Amino acid sequence: MKLSVACRVLLDQNYEEQEVRSSVWKLISKEELEKAVQQVEELARPRDDNYYQELLERWRQIRRFLAHSLANP
């Protein structure tokens, strides 16, 4: 959520370009922003990560899970 706050300031056209960093730092510390970016990087898959093979290898497990999930909304 903190990363979202910082990005909203960056995207807001009401802020002058010179004010953007100081406005962000008023809402979130540099350390908090760095931590938020690190969390996103840890959660995101690399572009060259081929997860399709993993899905195929686990198809039986996925199929049972999906069937149960779809039957019990």
Steps between C-alpha positions, in 0.01 A plus 500: 500500500784739573641454153156584364494826696838604362399410145178700529705812581728432204200468268310799638525788251425751779856465635779699342791280392728672750255423783447132426780350711439723799127424477568126493740521797229678701272199451749214522863477608769402253561183705131404488491558125813290447346221709177514298693479173699205635178318593359550151822371344490191724140423405525565127614227265789577267393554138689195381347274768314225315235401752297310237721194540440504875123517441516202267702300750247572776186469290345220709531701821378817334202325342383360837545836668315688226214252493454537876532880488252538218250267667512702825491871410 
